[in-house]
Every structure is written in structure tokens, then in C-alpha cells.
Amino acid sequence: MTTTPSTRPARWPALYAMAFTPLLRWLVAHHSTEPDRPWRTRCACQAPLWPGACGPTGRCRVCAARVGPRPLRLEAATIAFAAVLWLSGATGWSAWQLAAYAWWATGMVVLAFVDLAVQRLPHRLTAAATVGLLALLAAVGESAAWWRAVTAAAVLAAVFAVLAVASRGQLGWGDVALAVPVAAALGWHSWTAVYTGCLLGFGAAAVTALARRMTGRLQPGGHLPLGSFLIAGAAAALVWQ
């Protein structure tokens, strides 16, 4: 008997997450470099990152040095993001829509951890997340929702570009690029979801910045990894949409 979307087992988020976390750890470690440095392929001991440093412990199997995110944090975040999709109604989605948002979630997890590590949002990752999401959503066959997603991506990217110029470095071009897949994923559902995701992301960043300044953990002129807050806001908006 063919399994319909509504009867998919609820355990798929954890299975999806645990199957892909070694690859995600490698992607995070590979891209967590400063803008003027090449992508990382080896540990400091010259052992290859893949597969030696891609387990849940995040430590190189040769020298035991920590590489990439702290133990189990990426795994927990990936499971949480997969659960977000499930809570958003993924059990009722078509196979194409499920594939589109699984691809998007994968890209967002990697981008969030790279941003947290080096405050950088590599355009190659953002582009891959965007192209995969829109291509798979196009296969769903809902043209109105697809064009709304594309329009939302263009509008939010334009707004972020203006803010990037006006803020003189407070908002980076990596954040401008990130606005595209974030707005597309939310715009597929509604414009309200786009507004909600942005409000939650910027609101959480503002509260965190204020709290860190008051405690002396963020010096004047310091920056927070805004991308990770935008991604968290988008995830929350997907649950509430």
C-alpha cells in the first residue's frame, strides 16, 4: 500500500538528522575560515577533516583536537530543526515540498554554525540553499506560492541591501544574501510569515546584544552573528505559520 503524506511516521526528524550530521560537521569545519583564508580541509595536525573529525565528539581522531562545533551541539540543532519542519505540518506536505524544506533546513544549520564560529555567511552555501529550495518547490506545482516566495526573497534582499549600505558595516552582505533563502522559505507560506520571521530574528538579536553589553560580554563596536538569529527567527515563524 502506498504511504500518503499524512501517514508518514513522526520519527523521521531524528532519523534525517542523525543520518546527515557527519556531513554537516564537515561542511561547518570546512567553511569556518576567515575571509582571506582558503577553505579548511585538514586539522592542525594535517589529518584530513573527513571523516576523522566529523563524529559527534567533534574531535580529530589523530590528535584529539576539537574541530568545528562543540560535542553534540550540531546534532541537537539538526534534530531541533527537523522537528521544526515536522511541527510545521511536514507530515501533510507533498514529497517535493518535504524535500525542499529538508534541503533548506540543512543549509540553514550549516550557515548558522559557520556564522557563530567566524561571523561569516559563505555565498556558496547561501546560493546552494536558495537554488535547491526554489527548484524543489517549483516541482510542487503551486505557482502562486512559488512566485510569492521568489517575490519575498527579492523584496527582503533589496531591503537588507539598503540597510547594509545605510548601516556602514553593521549589516553585512552575507546577511543580505541570507535574506534570500530565509524570505523564500517563509514567503512560500505567506507574507505574514516573512514579517514574523524578520521581527523575531531582529528582536532576538537586539535583546541579546543589549544583555551582552550590560554584562560586559559585548564591547562597543562589537558585532553579533546576525545570521544565526535570522535563521532561528525563520524556524520559529515556520512553526507558528
URVEN-V502083 format. One record per residue. N is the residue number from 1. RES is the residue in one letter. SS is DSSP state (helix for helix, strand for strand, loop for the rest). Layout:
N:RES:SS, N:RES:SS
//
This chain:
1:M:loop, 2:T:loop, 3:T:loop, 4:T:loop, 5:P:helix, 6:S:helix, 7:T:helix, 8:R:loop, 9:P:loop, 10:A:loop, 11:R:loop, 12:W:helix, 13:P:helix, 14:A:helix, 15:L:helix, 16:Y:helix, 17:A:helix, 18:M:helix, 19:A:helix, 20:F:helix, 21:T:helix, 22:P:helix, 23:L:helix, 24:L:helix, 25:R:helix, 26:W:helix, 27:L:helix, 28:V:helix, 29:A:helix, 30:H:helix, 31:H:helix, 32:S:loop, 33:T:loop, 34:E:loop, 35:P:loop, 36:D:loop, 37:R:loop, 38:P:loop, 39:W:loop, 40:R:loop, 41:T:loop, 42:R:strand, 43:C:loop, 44:A:loop, 45:C:loop, 46:Q:loop, 47:A:loop, 48:P:strand, 49:L:loop, 50:W:loop, 51:P:loop, 52:G:loop, 53:A:loop, 54:C:loop, 55:G:loop, 56:P:loop, 57:T:loop, 58:G:loop, 59:R:strand, 60:C:loop, 61:R:loop, 62:V:loop, 63:C:loop, 64:A:loop, 65:A:loop, 66:R:strand, 67:V:loop, 68:G:loop, 69:P:loop, 70:R:loop, 71:P:loop, 72:L:loop, 73:R:helix, 74:L:helix, 75:E:helix, 76:A:helix, 77:A:helix, 78:T:helix, 79:I:helix, 80:A:helix, 81:F:helix, 82:A:helix, 83:A:helix, 84:V:helix, 85:L:helix, 86:W:helix, 87:L:helix, 88:S:loop, 89:G:loop, 90:A:helix, 91:T:helix, 92:G:helix, 93:W:loop, 94:S:loop, 95:A:helix, 96:W:helix, 97:Q:helix, 98:L:helix, 99:A:helix, 100:A:helix, 101:Y:helix, 102:A:helix, 103:W:helix, 104:W:helix, 105:A:helix, 106:T:helix, 107:G:helix, 108:M:helix, 109:V:helix, 110:V:helix, 111:L:helix, 112:A:helix, 113:F:helix, 114:V:helix, 115:D:helix, 116:L:helix, 117:A:helix, 118:V:helix, 119:Q:loop, 120:R:loop, 121:L:loop, 122:P:loop, 123:H:helix, 124:R:helix, 125:L:helix, 126:T:helix, 127:A:helix, 128:A:helix, 129:A:helix, 130:T:helix, 131:V:helix, 132:G:helix, 133:L:helix, 134:L:helix, 135:A:helix, 136:L:helix, 137:L:helix, 138:A:helix, 139:A:loop, 140:V:loop, 141:G:loop, 142:E:loop, 143:S:helix, 144:A:helix, 145:A:helix, 146:W:helix, 147:W:helix, 148:R:helix, 149:A:helix, 150:V:helix, 151:T:helix, 152:A:helix, 153:A:helix, 154:A:helix, 155:V:helix, 156:L:helix, 157:A:helix, 158:A:helix, 159:V:helix, 160:F:helix, 161:A:helix, 162:V:helix, 163:L:helix, 164:A:helix, 165:V:helix, 166:A:helix, 167:S:helix, 168:R:loop, 169:G:loop, 170:Q:loop, 171:L:loop, 172:G:loop, 173:W:helix, 174:G:helix, 175:D:helix, 176:V:helix, 177:A:helix, 178:L:helix, 179:A:helix, 180:V:helix, 181:P:helix, 182:V:helix, 183:A:helix, 184:A:helix, 185:A:helix, 186:L:helix, 187:G:helix, 188:W:loop, 189:H:loop, 190:S:loop, 191:W:helix, 192:T:helix, 193:A:helix, 194:V:helix, 195:Y:helix, 196:T:helix, 197:G:helix, 198:C:helix, 199:L:helix, 200:L:helix, 201:G:helix, 202:F:helix, 203:G:helix, 204:A:helix, 205:A:helix, 206:A:helix, 207:V:helix, 208:T:helix, 209:A:helix, 210:L:helix, 211:A:helix, 212:R:helix, 213:R:helix, 214:M:helix, 215:T:loop, 216:G:loop, 217:R:loop, 218:L:loop, 219:Q:loop, 220:P:loop, 221:G:loop, 222:G:loop, 223:H:loop, 224:L:loop, 225:P:loop, 226:L:helix, 227:G:helix, 228:S:helix, 229:F:helix, 230:L:helix, 231:I:helix, 232:A:helix, 233:G:helix, 234:A:helix, 235:A:helix, 236:A:helix, 237:A:helix, 238:L:helix, 239:V:helix, 240:W:helix, 241:Q:loop
//
